[in-house]
Each structure stands twice: as C-alpha cells, then as structure tokens.
Amino acid sequence: MSFNLSDWSLKHRSFVWFLMIVSLVAGALAYVNLGREEDPSFSIKTMVITAQMPGATTDEMLEQVTKRIENKLEELDELDFTRSETSPGIAVVYVDLKPTIRGEKIQNTWLRVRNMMTDIRGEFPAEFAGFGFNDNFGDVFGTIYMLTGDGYSKSELRDLAEDLRDRILTLDNAGKVEIVGTRDEVVFIEFDTRRLAALGLDVKLVMQTLADQNAISPAGVIQTPTEQIALEVGGRFNTAVELAAAPLRAGEVYFTLADVAKVSEGYADPPSSLVRLNGKDAVGLAIGMEQGANILEFGEALETLMVAEAARLPFGVNVSKVADQPQVVEHSIDQFMTALVEAVVIVLAVSFISLGLRAGLVVAMSIPLVLALTFVILDLMGITLQRVSLGALIIALGLLVDDAMIAIETMISRLELGERIDKAASYAWTSIAFPMLSGTLVTVAGFIPIGLNNSMAGEYTQSLFYVIAISLLLSWVVAVLFAPLLGATFLPAQFKHHNAPPGRLRRFFHRALRWSMLHKWTTILATLAIFAVSLVGMTKIEQQFFPTSDRPELLIDVSLRQNSSIAATNEAIGKLEAFLAQREEVSFFTSYVGRPTPRFILTHDAPTPSPFMGQIIIQTPGIEERDKLRAAVRDYASRQPGVEIFAKLIEVGPPVGKPVQYRVSGPDMAANITAARKVAALLGTDPRLDNITIDTSEPVRIARIVIDQEQLRMTGMTQSDVAQALATVSYGVSITSLRNGDKLIDVIARGNEEDRHSIEAVESLQLMSPSGIPVPLASIAGIEWDIQQPMIAQRDRVPTVTVKAAVYSKDQPTTVNSDLAPQIGEIAANLAPGHRIVTAGINEETEKSQGPIAAVVPLMILTMLVLVMVQMQSFRLMFIVMAVAPLGIIGVVASMLALNAPLGFVALLGVLALVGILIRNSVILIHEVQVLIEKGRSRWAAVFEASDSRARPILLTAAAASLALIPISRQIFWGPMAIAMMGGIIAGTLITLLFAPALYCAVYGVKADEDETMA
C-alpha cells in the first residue's frame, strides 16, 4: 500500500496540531525579526576612479591619464563598460561591472582594479598627482540630520557633528556616518606682488622662511649621567597672530609678515561644496545602516539618541531631520500591510461565499499557516520586507488558497457520497495531490524569468520569485498535510448529497460548453482570431521601465555652464531658495552646492560633484503639493537664462535620470557635438519634451601664457618658476600647517583679492629673479586667448555626447523614442564613418532588463513542458494543456488598453507568470477528463462532466487570485501588473473553460454521439 501523507496526518493528530502551533509561533517570531526596507537591496556595481594632474589641459588629461586608465581597465573580464569625464587637471572614470557579477566577487573585482592602477602608476607623467578610489558609490544614508545655529561658525558646528557621529556609531547596526557641508579651516597670507617687488622680497623665499620656522625637526638628545634630556627648538606657529608677527628681512630692513601681507583666518576658498537648510548654512550628518538590519528598530534607537543629544547641545544650535527613511519605510509597510489585510478579507469572502462557513473557515485557516511558514524561510534566507517582497505576498495570497480550496472541495464531494470523514479527508492525496503539485510547480515555473534575470532590474525584483515560489510550494504542503486534519475537525461528519437542478448561470455555461464542443473548429478559430487581434492591440500599449515614486519629495537639479565657478552656482541656487521660501507647498528644503545630495535612497541617481552643479531636495506635505510645486519650479526655470533647473521625482527601480536620452559617439568630438545639437534641436520641436540638455558645454576660453624662452633664460628663472608664481597668485599654495589638537590648519599663500580676480593683474604680475631683481611678467611673456572643451565625456573609450530630455506629458518615454526614431535615424545616416547615435535612457534600460528575460523564457517553457508531460504522459494532452498558456494575453490587452495602463518591467513579469497560472487550471481540467475516462465515461461525456465539475473550483481560484490583486491595483508600482494579471486571469480562465474542451474534441476527434474511447 502506497504512502498517504494526508492519512498519516489524520493518524498523528496531536503531532500535526503541534506542528501547526509551532509554525504559527515561529512565523510570528520570524515576522518580527525580518528586516524592513523601502526598496529591495541591489548592488550598485560602479566604482569611481579619480585621477589628478594639476595644470594639465583637458586634452592632456585625456591623452596622458584617462586613456591609460581606460585601456588598462579593458583587461578586466568583469567589466561591462567604462564612463569617463575629463576636465582640466582632473579625470573621473566610472567602472561599471556586468550585471551578472554579484556578492563577494564585486569587492574582489574592486581590489583588482586598485592593483591594476598601481601596476600602471609608473607610466604616468611625473606631474601626475595620483589616484582616488570610491568603491562605496552605492552606500545609502537613509537618515540625514542638519545642524544649524546663528552665530556659530562652520568649525564649531563641525566639532559638534563629530561628537554626535561618535555617539551614533555606538548604536547597534549603525553603518557609515558621513559629515557633509564642512569647510576646512585655513589661514590665508595674501600678498601684494607689486609691493613685495618694490621691497625686493621674493615670495618663494618668504614662503620657504615661514615653512622652515614652522617645521618639526629633531634637535637631538643630551645624555647626562643620570637622564636623557630631549632638545626642542621653539618658534613654531600656533596661531594666525603668531604667524602674522613672524619677522622678515629685506637687506638691512627688518619687518613682520603683517607689514607686507594680510594674514587672516578663514575657510577654504573657493569651497568645494556648500550645504544649507532653508537657506541657512548647515553641517549635515548622513547616517547609514548595516545591510539587512531592521530599519524601523534602528530608526527608533537613533531617534531616541538624537533627542537626548539635542538636549545637550549649546543654546542656539538646532538639529533638524531632513531625511527619514525609517519613517518612510514604516509608512510604506503600513500601506502594504493594509493592502495585505484587504486581500486576505477578499480571499476569505470568496472562500466563505463559495464554500460555506465551515469549509471557508478551513481554507481561511490555511492562509496564516502558509504565511507563517513563508516568513520563517524568508528570515532564514535574509529576505527583508520591502516594496517587492510585500507585493509578492499579496500576489501569492490569491494563488496559495487554490490548493486548500481544491482539497476541501474534494473532501466535501466525498462526504456527499457518504464516505467516512477520515477517508474523505485522505482522498485528496490519492486523487489530486500530484496534479495539484504539478500545477503548483508550473505556476512557480512561470516566475522563473524573474528569479533568473541577471539584469539590475532583475536583481531589484528577484525577491518576487522567492516569495511566490516559497509560498506556493508551502501552500501545497499545507493542503495535503494540515488541511485534511482541519477539515476532519471542523467539517460535519456527513454532507447531504446536493442534486439540485443547475442555476441560471450554470445552465448558461452548459449551453456555451455544448456549443463550443459541437462547433469545436469555430470555437478554436474564433479564439485564435481574438488572440491575433490582441497581439496587434499589444503594440498599442505604452511601454514603461519603472514608475516614479509616490514619495512627497521633489528633487531639483541645477546646472550652469561647465566652466562656471561655484560662486555663480551658489548665486543661482540662492535665487531658487528665495523662490522656494515663498511657496506654501514647501515644508523644508536642503540645498547642496557643488555636490549632489547624499544617496538617501538606493535608487537616487547621483551626478559627479562639480563647481557648476548643485541639487535641492524639497519635502512637501503630499503628492498634490509636490506636483503643484513641480509645475511652479518649471515655470520659474523658464525665466532663468543660462541656468538649467530640472525638477524631478524620486525614481523607483534602478536609476536612469532623464528618461529620453541619445548618445552621440565617435572619434571626432567636434562632429559629435554638431550631431548632438541637431538631436537637441529635434527634441526641442516635440511639445512633450522639456529640460533638453547636452552634457558637454560650448568650448570655453583659456588664457595661455606664451613665454619668450630666451628672455626667461636671461632672468635666470625657469618656466616652473613662472607657473608657481601664477599659481600662488591665482588660487594659492599651501606652505605649512598650524597644529590645533588633532587638526591641521593649512597656511595658504595667495595674491590679494584684486589680483586673484583680475586677468589684468596677471599681465602686471611682478616676478623676482634669483638675483633679487623684479621682473615684470609682461617683459618675458604675453597672453594669447584660446578655447578648449571644459569637459570631454567618453564611454567605452570613445568620445561621447549625451542629449537628455524630460517628458512632461502623459506619454511614456518609449513612446516618444518610437515617434522620434525616423528623424533620429536620418541624423545618424549623415554621420561620418565610425560615428553613431544610440538611444539611451529608459529605452536602453528597458532593453537591458528584458533581454535576460527573453534568454530565460526557453528554460521556463522547457520546465513547464517537462512538468506537464510528467503529469499528462501524452503528447496530445500536453499540446492541449500548453495551447491554453498564451490566451491570457487577450485579457491583458483588453484591461490595459481600457484603463490606459503602461506595460512596465514589473507588469511584463506578471504577464509571463500568467502562463503558469493558466496552465495549472488546464492541467487540473484535463486530468479530471482522463480520470472520468478511466471510470468508463465516453470522451464526450468525460470532457463535458470534467468541464462542468472543474468550472466551479477553477472559477473560484481565479476569482481569489484576481480579486486579491485589487488592493495593490491602486498603487503606482504594482498597479499595471495587478491590472494585467487580473485581466489575464479572468479572461484566460473563461476562455480556457470553453477553448480547452473544444481543442480536446478537435485533437481526439470527439463527436457528440460517441460512446467508445478513441485511440
């Protein structure tokens, strides 16, 4: 006698009850322990290499630095592509790895990159200043605090922030904590070069004198008979006042440094970046959390600490929280839990209405058991509760009751035949357990493209596969192990046999079923025709990558010409701040000048820090206010010539930036720029687009000092002397440092304010020859004006110009790309050989995400074929079952076109999952046909009776699966997928109940009057 798990469950009731109780308790504990996040974690597979060679032009940096780095990186097997931005004196190279590289292999690759750069260090010019590496480009700082205080200096706020950082790092699960908005303290020595020349003072000699006096030099140790006495030479500078009083000598004249230069304390000028809160200078604390930790618990502990620390801060210092991901996550999870409860209520309603109170109760009790066991496994796997996993639970909810419903319906049908309750409860195992398992595995197989998608988008949604696969497999275990015991306990021992005449709906279904079986070819051809129309209709559905977020923040990018100073950028952002301060939609705003905002959310697209850019993150009360403010900012931006102001929403999924992008690439940068302008002009004619930019500015002017080398030799100076003198006057050089505790304060020698900001001052610059004779720069050199590119961007070592645009209409970016494709093609056709235009942005990311799906679909189909063949054991039956699979497209197209929903990446995954759901229904239906044939029914009767008897459970499970999606159909992220699946399940199920019987009759040649089984 074969083993019967359901029968075993009934014979070991106490143990099985114990297992159920343990499952519920373990599930509750696992749920509490599960990490909480807003979005699923995915790896930002990007490393940033920064290389500097001060004094080099853009072309020199490109040829001598950038190309060497990029050429070496081509040896990296894991490399997907490189991006670089080369500017005068600095090159930034982004190393992007293949999407298939994950886990520890990423960190190992970053180590190899560092070693590769070390290997080629000797190939660079002697003036090369070295590399900087950032392999934490994707670090997320979910909580950000700002410190402000009237009357408090930046250094005082920084000291307070450093103390707070030390305390925050003591918290459990605290990650990296960065301080932003600080400016290094410096002491400036501002010379008037003409006055020094008149006194016969050499700036170089003065700087060397000061550096020598402040140097730490060993003076030795005196060894006496009894002790060692260290000798120390005094005279080092401790304050700016002491530095100003330093004695100098010119011939026989003695004076102090203050007599010939202005000595002042201040901050690095120009600043590398600035941070403000509501227009006031601020110092920020960007706080990260260890991966996989519970952000709600960490956020609560952090809030408690900060409240206590804020009370101990000096009077007048305010601490404001400007980014609060724990609160966002809590709100998001609360929303999902509400949706989950709604879905549970809907599924329970379907169960109670369709099965009755007792049977519905048994099905209802299976839901917490499956969810509890699912939570346990998710906790063991380290999968957190976040946008994707919670949505997957809701999707799975409508599917996981299928097995329990079928098992209980089978049990009730046996009780109606008069069987004992124990026998009826164990009948499910012998009759439908394995068809149910096959159907469950087929449903899981429909989600294989999600689980095996190796793109960044696939990594983002991967938890969807795990949650659904785990919950569905557990639902089968619950149906055959726990449901029989629950049924035996709560169902009555006897059921009266119901032989009532069919109702109106059932009679209508009988007529439709008979007609479709009698007119099988008409039914098949009509279905195929509708399917063909649906395929045409699918081309009318707008495509989408990921939707924008429903968070209330508004992010504003501000960009000026690429040679703009940070002072100009600061002025532009200051005007925008004044505008925002008057808007009632603004709760508060934080401004970042010269740098992007910290990555407060994983999907934030962080641009390269530069003096000509900045970002403002604005908190609004809600979505309505956010959208109203966005329109107002767009109107304000239209009145700001020379400043690009782009108000955008937070992205969901892998970051893209502006959705419509075109990359023009080729060896000739000038040709690229010309073509890019044509593309930009074309985009400007499309009323749906705005904020059109080219990522490479017009060439900027440079003043080239052309030295008469013969005259220079006569003075005894070198070209390096001239360059150093110019550098000292323009932006200054560090000559020594003051020591203040654990801090070093640079002493910067530079020209006075007039000399630093005037090109005329350069022309009248006085140099000092080695013999002490003043030499006017104009006597040995002249100024020639020239132009150069402020920045050259490359992708995969090829010069590239990117044209970007935002979409402000209701059209999807891919629709805009499709409409513009012919005109873009005409521009590309006229490019020189070796040049091309690539459609980037949303279009490119969509292709990247869908390519791996297409690669895995054959495996999904093969898995389904194997599972169906194992169950059906017949080629013809397998054909009938599989033929039903694509019919869900009919409902998908109808529902999405009717509701104007876009077909995004997530919705596409739902469409693929429909294949497994519909095949499952078909497996159950065709299996019942074969069972009836084995009992002696004719094929005609078997098809009709099986379709009639299985129509109710199939429709019920379809109703549960589709109606359970209603709560998430209102959400921006899940809405399109819910609409697609609801339409596909409903239409596909209804069509299956008529198409599959008709196809069966056609394949086997079944006729209405046939009583014999045909071979």
N, C-alpha and C positions, 0 to 999 in steps of 0.2 A: 504494500500500500504506500503511495507517494506521500511525501511530507506536505501537510496543510498548515500554513502559518496562522491562518485565522482560527482553525480548530485548536491549534496549540495555545493561542491567546485565550480561548474560552476555557481551556483546561488548567490554565495558570493565572486565574483571575487576579489573585492578590498581588502576584508579582507584576502583572501588567498594569494594575492600578498604581502600584508603587512606581513603575517606570513613568507613568503619566504625571504623577505628582512631582517626581524628580525633574522631569522635563520642564514643567511649568516653573518650578523654583529656579532651576539652572538658567532658564530663559530670562526670568526676571533679573537675576543677578548679572547675566551677560548684557542685557539691555542697559543696565545702569553703568556697566563698565565700558561699554562701547564708546570709542572716540567720537567727537562731534566736530564737523567741519561744514563750512558753507559749500564748498565745491570739492570734488574728489581730488586727491593729490595726483599730480603728474609731473614728470621731470622736465624742467627747462634745460634742454640739452645744449646749452650755449655757454661758452667760456669767452671772456673778453681779455684780449691781449693789448696792452697799451705800450707803445714804444715812443721814446722821445729823442730828438736830436736838435737841441735849440740852435736857432739861426738858419736852419735849412729851409729852402723854399718848398712849396707843395710838390713840384716836380722832383726835386732832390729827395724828398722824403719817400715819394712813390718809388723811384728807381732804386735808391740805396737801402731802404728799410722795408716798406710794405711788400714789395715784390719778393724780397728774400724770405720774409716770414711766410707769405702765401705759398711760395714754391716749396718750402720745406714741409708745410702742412699737407701738401698733396700726397706725401708718403704715408699719411695716416689712413689706415684701412677703414676706420670707423667714421671718417669724415663724410658728411653729406654735402656741405658747401661752405664756402667762406664768404663773409661780407667785410668790407673794409671802408673806412672813412679816413682819408689822408688830408691833413691840413698842414700849414707851415709849422715845422718843428715837432709835430705830433702825428702819430698814426694809431688808429683804433681798429683792431681786427677782431671780428666776431667768428668764433669757431662753432659751427652747428653740426652736431653729430646726427647720424642716421636714426630714424625713429625706432629701429629695432634694438638699439643699444640701451640697455636698462640696468638698474641696480648697481652693484659694485663695479661693473665694467665702466660705468661713466667716470667714477673717481679714478680708476686705474688709467683711463684714457687721459684725463687731465694731468696726471703725473707724467705720462709720456710726453704730452705737449710741452710741459715745463722742461723736461730733459732735452727735447728736440731744440728748443730755443737756446738752451745752454750750449748745445753742440755747435750752433752756428754763430755764437756770440763773437767769436774771433773774426768773422767775415765782414763785420760792420765797420764803417769808418771810425777813426779814432775819436771823433767828436760825439759818437753815439753814447747817450746817457743811460741806456739800459731799458729793461722790460718791467712792466707791471702786470700782474695776473689777477683776474677776478673769476674764480670758478664757483662763486656763490651768487651768480647773477639771478637765480630764481628764488632766493631767500624771501620769505614772506614776513612782513611785520604787521600783524593783524591789529595791533593796538598802538596808537600813537598819542602821546601827551605833548602839549606845548607849555613851556614856561615863559611867562611874560612878567614884567614888573617895571613900572615907571620909576626912573631914577636909578635903575640897576644896569650896570654895564654888561656887555656880552660875556666878558670873562667871569663876572660874578654869577651870571645865570648858568654858564658852562660848569663852574665849580659845583653849583647846586645840582645840576643834571648828572654830573659824575657821581656824586654821593647817592643820588636816587638809583642810578644804574647799579651801583654796588649792592644796594639792598634788593633790587629786583632780581638780580642774578642768584640770590639765595633761595628764591621760590622753587618749589618742585616743578619740573617740566619747563622751566624758563629756557628759552633759546638765546639766540643772539640779540643783543641790545645795542643799538647804534645811536649816537648823538648827532643830530643834524642841526644846521643853522649856526654853527660856531664859526668864529673868525679868529685866526691866530693873532696873538698879541705880538707886536713888533715895536722896535724903536727906530725911528727914521732920522737919518742925518742928511739934511737937504743942503746941497752946496750950490753956490752961485759960481759957475765955472769962470765967468769973466773976472770976478773979484779974486778968486784963487790965482788966476793967471797974473793979475796985477801985483799980487803979493809974492809971486814966484813960487807958489806952492803946487806941488804935484799931487793930484788927487790919489793916485796909486800909492804914493809914498805915505800920505796921511792915513789911508786905509790900512796899509801894512803896519804902520806905527801903532795904531789902535789895536789891531789884531794881535800883535806881539805883546803889548802890555796886558791883554786880557787872556793870553794863552795859559793853560795849565802845563807847567814844565817842572820836571823833578829838579830839586836843588840839593839833593843828597842827604846823607845821614851822618851825624857826628857820633863816633863810637868812643864814649868815655869809659873809664874802668868799671863804672857801675851801671851805666844805662846807655840806651840809644836815643839820640835827640834828632828828630827829623827837622830838616831845614825847609822853610816855606818862604817863597818870595811873595810879598804882598803887592798891592797895587791893582789887582783885578777889579773890574767894574761890577758893582752890584745893582746900581740903579741908573736911570737915564740922567739924573742930576750929576752923578759922578762922571758919567761919560761926557757930559757937556763941559765939565771942568777939566778935562784932560789937557795937559799942556802941550803945545806945539811950538815949533821954531822955524823961522824963515830967515836965514842969515844970522844976524845978531839980534833979531827981533823975536821976542817970546810972547805968546798969546795962547788963549784957550780955544778949544774946538768951538765953543759957543760964539766966539768972536767972528768966525768965518763960516759958520753953518748953523742952521736951525735944527736943534735936537728936540724931538717930540715923541711922546708915546702914542701909540695908536693901534690900528688893526691892519692886517694885510690889505694892500690897496694896489690894484683893484681886487675886490673879493672874488673868490672862486664861485661862491654861491651865497644867496641870502634866503632867509625864511621869515615869514611874517604870519601872524594870526590876526585876522580882521584889520590888516593894515599896520599892526604894531610889530616891532622887532621881536622875534621869539627864538628860543632854543628848544629843539624837539628831542623826544625820546621815542625811537622806533623800536618796538618790542616784539620779538618773535617767540614762538613756542616750539618745543620739541615735536617732531613729526609723530602723528598717531595718538597724541595725548588728547584728553578731553578738554576742548577749548572752553566749555562752559565752567568747568571746575577751575581751570587756570584763570579765566577771566574774573571769577568771583574772588579768588585769592589775591589777584593783582589789584582789584578794586579796593579790597579791604586794606591792603598795604598802602596804596596811594592815598586813600582817605586819611590814614594815620600819619603818613609822612607829610601830606599837605598841611596838616595842622601844626607841624613843627617848623615849617618854612618861615623865613623872616617876613615881617609885616610888609605887605605890598606886592609880594610875589604870588602870582596866580598860576594854578595848574589846571589846564583845560584838556579834556579828552576830545581829540578831533577824528580819531578812527577807532571804532569799537566793534571789531569783528565778533567777539563773543556775543554781544547783543544782537548783531545781525544773524548769527547762527541760531541763537535761541529763537528769534522771531521766525526764521525760516523753518526750523524744525517744528515749532508750534503749528505753523501753517500746514506742514506736511502731516503732522500727527492728526490735525483736524480733518484733513483730507482722507487719511487712513481710517479714522473712525467713521467718517461718512461712507467710505467704500465698504467697510465692514457692515454697517447698518443696511446698505443697499443689498449686499450679498445675503445677509440674514433675511431680509424681507423677501428676496427671491426664493430662498430656501423654505421659509415658513409658508408662503403663499402656495408654492408648488407642491411641497411635500407634506404639509400639515404641521401641527405644533410639535408633536413628538419627534417625527423624522427630521423636521427642520432643526430641532434642538440638537440632535445628534450631529448633523452637519455643522451647526454653529460651534459645537464644542471642538470640532476638529481644527477650526481656524486658530485659536490660541495655542494649540499643541504644535501645529506646523510653524507658527511664528516664533514660538519659544525655542524650538529646536534650531530654527534658522538663525536666531540671534546667537545661540551658543556657537555654531560653526563660524558665523561671521566674526565673532570675537576671537576665536582661535586663529582665523586667517588674517586678523589685523585689518579687516574692512570696517571703515567708520560709517557712521550715519551722516549722510550728506545728500546733496541735491539728487544725485543719480541713484544711490542705493535706496533712498526712501521712495523715490518714484518707482523704482523696480519692485519694491514691496507692494505698492498699490496695483501695479500691473499684474503681479503674480497672484494677488488676492483673488481676482476673478477667475484665475486658472486653477488655483490649488484646491478649490472646493469641488472641482469636476469629479475627481476620483471618489471622494467621500459621497457625493450625490449618487453616482452610479452604483457604488457598493450598497448604499442604503436602499436605493430603488430596487436593486436586485434582491435584497433581503426581503423587502416588502412583497415583491411578486411571489417569492417562495412561500411566505406566510399566507398569502391569499390562496395558495394551492393546498394549504392545510399542513405544511411541514412544521416540525417542531422548531422552536425559535433557535436552538443551538445549531441545528442542521442548516436552517435558513441563513444564519449568520456566517457559517463557514462556507456556504455555497459560492460566495463571491470569489474565493480563492481558486476553486476548481473551474469556474466558468469564465470569469472576465479579468482575473488578476493580471494575467500576462498580456492580453490585449490592452488593458489599461497601462501596463508598464511600457509596452511598445509605443502606445500613443503618447505617454509622458515623455519618453526618450525622443520621439520625433519632435514634440513641441520644444524640448530643450535644444535639439539639433537646429531648430530654426533660429536660435540665438547664437550659433557658432560664429557667424561673421562678426559679432560683437566681441566675443571672447578672444578671437584670434586676430583681430585687427591690430596691426602693429604701427599704425599712424599715431600722431599725438592726440588726435580726436578720439581714436580707438582706446588709447590709454586713459583718456578722460572718462569714457563711458564704460570701461571694462567691468566695473562692479555691477553693472546692469546684468551681464551674463551670469556672474557668480551668484547673485541674489536669486535670480529666477531659476537657474539650474538647481541650486540647493533647495529652494522652497518647493519646487515641483517634485523633485525626487523624494523629498521628505513627505509630501502630500500623499504619494503612493504608499509609502511605509505606514503612515497614519491610517490610510484607508483599509489596508489589509491586516494591520496589527491592532490598532486601537478602535477603529470604527466598529468592527464586529462585536467587541465587548460592550461598547457604548450602546449599540443597537440592541443587543441582548438584554441590557439593563433597563433601557428607557422605552423601548417599543413594547406594545402589548403582545402577549404570547400568541394571540390569534388575530388575524385580519379577516374580515368578511370579504368574500370574493366579489369584486365590483364588476358587474356585467351590464352596466348602464349603457343605453344607446349613445353613440357619439354625439357630441355637441355640434353647434353650427360651424365652428372653426375647424373641428376635426373632419366634419363631412366635406367642407370645402377643400381641405387638404387631400382627402381621399379622391375627390373628383380630379383635382390637379395632378395627383400622383398617377392615377389611372390614365389620364390623358397623356401625360409625358411618357409613360411606358408604352402606350399604344402608338403614339406618334414619336417614337424614340429619335428618329433622324431629324425630324423637325425641331425637337427639343434641343438636340445636340447642335444643330446648325444655328439655331436662334441664340443659344448660349455663346457659341463661338463668334457670332456676329456682334453681340453685345460686348464681348471681350475685346474684339478688334476695335470697336468704337472707343472703348475705354483706353486702349493703348494710344489711340490718337488724342484722346482727351488728356492723357497724362502729360503730353507735351505742352499743354496749356497751363499746367500747374507751375507756379513760380517756384524757383529753386532758392534754397537758403542754406547757409552753413550752420551757424548757431544764432539764436535770437539775442537781442540785447537784454541786459539785466533789468529787473524791476526794482533795483535799489534806488533810493531817492537822491543819491549823489549825482552831481554834474561835474565833469572834468573838462577843464579848458586848457588847450594847448596854445601857447603864444610863441610866435617865431618872427624874427626880423631877418634882414639880410645877413648872410653868413660872416660878414666882416664887422658886424655891429658890436659895439662894446657892451659890457654888462651894465654900464650906466644907462645906455639907451634902452636896453631891455627892461631895466628897473623902472625907468620913467614910463614906458608903455604899460607895464603891469600896474604901476601906481595909479595911472588914469583908470584902468579897468577896475581896480579895487575901489576907487571913489564911486564909480558907477554901481558896483555891486552893493556898496554900503547903503545905497538909497533904495534898494529893491526889497520889497516886503516878502518876496519868496525866499530870501536868503536867511537861513538860521545862523550860519557862520561860515567862514571860508579861510583856507590856509593857502598861502602863496609860496611858491618855490621859484627863485630866480637863478638862472644859470644851471639848474639841475632839475630832473624830474621828481615827482613825489616818490617817497619810498614805496616799494611794492606792497601796498596794504591789502591786496587781494592777488591770488596767484595768476589770474588772467589779465592783470594790468600790463599794458604794453609800455615799457619804459624806454624812452629815446635816449640817445647819447648826450651826456651832460655837455653843454656848450655855453659860451657867454651870450649867444644870440637867442637862447630859448628859455622858456620857463613854463610852469604849469600851476594852475589854481584848482584846488578841489573844493567844491561847494556842497554843503549839507543843506538840503531843503526839507520842509515838513512832509512832503509826499510826492507821488508821481505827477499829479496835476500841476503842482507848483514847479516841479522840476522841468516839465515840458514847457510851461509858460516862460520860465526863466531862460530856457534854451533859445526860444524864439526871440526873446528880448536881447540876449547876447549876440545872436546872429545879426539882428538889426543894428546893434551898436558896432559890431565888427565892420559892417558895410561902410561906416563913416570914419574908419581909421586907415588912411592910406599908408602903405609901406609896412603895415603890421598884419600878420596873418593870425587871426583869432578863430580857433576851431573848438566849438562846444560839443562834446561827445558824451555818450552814455557809457556806463561800465559794461564791458564785454562779458559774455558767458562763453565758456569753452576756450580753446587756445586763442591767444590774442592775435589780431590781424591789423588793427589800426584802421585807417580809412579804407572803406570796403572796395572801392573801384581803383585799381592800380594798373599801370602799364610800365614795364621795364624796357627801356631802350638801351641796348648794349652793342658794343663793337669796339674795335681798336682805336678809332678816331673819336676823341672826346668831343671835339667841335661838331662833328656830324651827329653824334648822339644828342647834343644839346639842341641842334637845329630841328631834329626829328621830334624831340620831346616838346619843343614849342608848338609844333604842328599838332601833336596829340593834345596838348593842353588847350590849344585854340578850338579843336574839335569838341572837347569836353565842355568848353565854355558855351557852345551853341546848344547844349542839351539843358533844358529848363529844370530837369530833375536833379542836376548836379550843382554843387557849390563847394566853396573852400578848395578850389583847384590849386595845387601847388606842384612845383618842380623841386626836387630835393637838392639841386645844385644851383647856386645863385649865379648871377652875372659875374664875369671877371671883375676883380677889384683892383684898385691902383696900389702900387708899391713905389716907394722912393728908393732908388738904387744909388748908393754912394759909389761913384766911379773915381778911384784913386789914381793919381799920377804916380806911378811906382818910382820913377826917377826922383821926383821931388820928395817922396816919402823916404827914400834911402838917404837923401841929403840931411834930413832931420834926425836920422838915427833911430827912427821909430819903425815898428813893423805894422802889418795890416791887422794883426791881432790886437795891437795896442789901440788902434783906431776903433775896432769893433767893441773892445771892452769899454772904452770911453763912452761910446754911443749908448751901449747897454746900461752903463752906470747912470747916465743922464735920463734915459727914457723910462726904464722900469726898475732900475736899481739892482745892486748886487749885495749879497749877504757877506759881511766882513768878519763877524764874530757873533757870539751869543751871550746874553746875560743869563745867569743861572738863578732861578727862583724856585727853591724846593726841588720838586721832581720835574719842573717845567724848564724848557729852554726858550728864551725870547730872542728871536733873530734881530740883529742890528743891520738895517738896510741903508746903504749909502746910495743916494739918488740925486738928480737935479732938482732945483726948486720947481714950484708948481708951474710957473711961466715957461720954463724950459721943457718940462715934461709934455706940455700940451700944445706946443707950437712947432711947426716944421721950420719956421724962421729961426728958432733957437738952435736948431741943428746946423743950419747954414752958418750961424755966427759962433759956433762952438769953438772954444779955445782949448787946444791940447798943450801938453807940456812935454817937451823933448827930454831925452836923458840928460842933456847938458843943462837943463833948467830954463831953457828959453821957451816962452809961449809961442805956440804955432797955431794960427787960425786954420780951422778945417778947410775954409774956402781957398786957402793957398795951396793945398795939396790934393783937393778933391772937389768934384762937382756933383750935383744931384740930377739924375735922369729919371723921368717918370715912366713906369711900365705897368703892365697889368698881369695878374695871374689868377688862376682858379682858387677861390678861398677853400674849396674842398673838392676832392675827387673821390667818388664812390666807386667801388669795384665789387663784383660778385663773381665768384669762381675765377678770379684773376683778370676779369675783363671789365674795362671801364663801363659803368652803368649809370644811367639817369632814370629816376623813377618819377612818374607823374601820378599824383594821387588826387582823389576827389571823394567827397562825401555825398551820400544820397539823402535828399530831404523830402522826396515824395514817398508814396506808399509802395512804390515799385521795389522789388528786390534787386540787389546789385547784379546778380547773374542775369537778370532780365535786361538791365542796362548794358552789360557787357555784350549780350547777344545782339541787341539793337545796334550797337556801335561796331560790331565785328567787321562788316563790309568796308566801312570807312577806314578803320584801323588797318585792314588788310591792304587798302590802296596806298596808305602811307608806307607800310612795310615793304611793299613791292618796289618802291622807288629808292630804297636804301642801297647803299654800296654793298658789294660782297663782304661778308663777314659781320654785317650788322643785322640786327633783328629786333622785333618787338614782341615781348612776352606778356600775356595777360596775367597779372599777379593778383594780389589781394584776396578777396573772398573766393573768386573763381579758382585760383590756384590752390588754396587751402581745401576747397571742396573736392577738387580732383585728387589731392593727396590723400584725403580721408576715404574717398570712395574707391580708389584704386586697390588698396588692400582688401576691401570688402569683396570686390569682384574676383580677386585672387583666391579668396577662401570659399566663395559660393560653390564651386565644384565639389569641395570637400563636404560642405553642408548637404548638397544633393546626394553625393555618394553615401554619406551616413544615413540619410533618410531612406535611400533605396535598400541599403542593407537591412535596416530595421524593419521596413515594410516587407521585404522578401522573407526575412526570418519568420514574421508573423503570418504572411499570406501563403508562402510556399507555392506560388503560382505566378508566372509571368503576366498572364492576363489580369489576374486580380491586382497585381502590383501596378499594372498600367492604369486600371480603373481608379485605384486609390490616388496615384500620383497626378492623374489628369485633373483632379479637383484642386490641386495646390494653387495654381495661378488665378483662380476665379475670384479671390478676394480683391484683386485689382479693380474689379467692377465697382465694388462698394467704396474702395479707397478713393478712386477718381471722383465718383459722384459726391461723396461727402466733402472732399477737399475743395472741389470747384464750387459747390453750393455755399460753403462757409468761407470761401476765399482764403483758405489756409495754405501756407507755403510748405513745400516738401523739403524739409531740412535734413541734416545728418541724422538726428535722433528719429525723425519721422520715417526716414528710409529704413532704419533698423527695425522699426515696428512693422513696416511693410514686409520685410524679409521674415520676421517672426510669424506673420500671418500664415505663411506656408505651412509651418509645423502645426499650427492650431487647426487649420482646415484638414490637413492630412490625418490628424488624430481623430477628428469626427468621422472621416471617411473610413478609417481603419475599424472603428467601433461598428459602423453601419455594415460594412462588407463582411466583417467577422460574424455578425449576427445572421446575415444571409446564409453563410456557409453552415452555421450551427443548425439552422432550420432545415437546410437541405439534408444534412446528416440525419435529421429526425424524420425524414421521409417526405417533406414538403416538395412540391414541384418548384422549379426555379421561379416561375411567375409568382406563385403564392409566397415563396420564401422572400423574394425581393419586396413584394408588397407588404407582407407582415413585418419584415425587419424594418422597412422604412417607416411603417406606422408605429411600431413599438419603440424604435430608437429616436423617433422625431421628438418626443417629449423630453428625454434626458439631454439630447443634443441641443434643443432649443433652450432648455433651462441653463445649461452650462454656457451657451452663447450669450444668454441674457445676463448671467452673472458676470462673465468676462467683459462684456461691453459696458454694462451699466456701472460696474465698479470703476470704470475709467472717467466717469462724469466729474468726480471731484477734481481731478488733475487736468481736465479739459479746459478749465478756466485759467490755468497757469501759462505764463508766457513760454517757459521752457518746454513743458510737456504737452501743451495744448495741441500742436499739429500732430504729434504722434498719437495722442488719445483719439483725435478726430479720425485719423487714418485707420487705426485699429478698430474703432467702433464701427465705422462704415464697412470695413473689410470683413469683420466677424459677422455682422448682421446679414449683409448681402451674400457673403460667401456661404454662410450656413444655410440660408433659404435656398440658394441656387443648388447647393450640394444635395439637399433632400429631394430635388427633382432631377438634377443632371446626373448624379451618380446612379440612381436606378435606371434611367434611360440609357446611360452608357453601358451598364451591366447587360441590359437586354440586347443592346446592339452587339456587344462583344461576343455574347453567348448565343445570339440569335433566338432569344426567348420570345415565344408567342403567347397570346392570352389564353389559348385553349390547350396549352401544352401541359401534360401531366408527367412526362418522363424526364428524367435528368439527362441533359445532353452532355456529351463529352466535349 
